[in-house]
């Protein structure tokens, strides 16, 4: 039996305290949080989820985030990109978490002609197109929690044909999200925003663009009329 105490990874902790990291959404682009009646801006919540994971991996000495030149237009011009270099060992993060996946993706992409930009890592992590890619990120966070028994996943059948997974937040996990200190994460993100504004801006831009790039195309997107 695994005697390891239950804990939330930074990305999970941000998600379960979403109202502290993302503003209230308007009419569109909102996601209802599980623990409180609050419709958060889904894009900014997903950005915070990834930023928390990446900055924690850097703080622990696994990754180094660095802005540096990159070649574009077949090497005829250059611009700047935000790269995540693996510089140290990785902690034993739980499987099916963002923190467990990103260092391996960084290593893999670095071996492919140094393509380990944050954009490429997030894009590769998501893997395919979705009708709602930002919601898919949060869905994967829920699946990761469910895999460790920290979220209940229930299959519901609709119209006797279709099935969908409904997630329920157990009271024990809600207490865990409240008891596990959130201030260190808030301070880590705030420190980056204040002292490394270029990295902060690039992080958020690349995460948003990478997830948005997996927006499923509708048939009308290809109409020429």
Buried (B, 14 or more C-beta within 10 A) or exposed (E): EEEEEEEBBBBBBBBBBBBBBBEEBEEEBBBEBBBEEBBBBBBBBBBBBBBBBBBBBBBBEBBBBEBEEBEEEEEEEEEEBBBBBBEEEBBEBBEBBBBBBBBEBBBBBBEEEBBBBBBBBBBBBBEEEBEBBBBBBBBBBBBBBBBBEBBBEEEEEEEEEEEEEEBEBEEEBBEBBEEBEBEEBBEBBEEBBEEBEEBBEBBBBBBBEBBEEBBEEEEEEEEEE
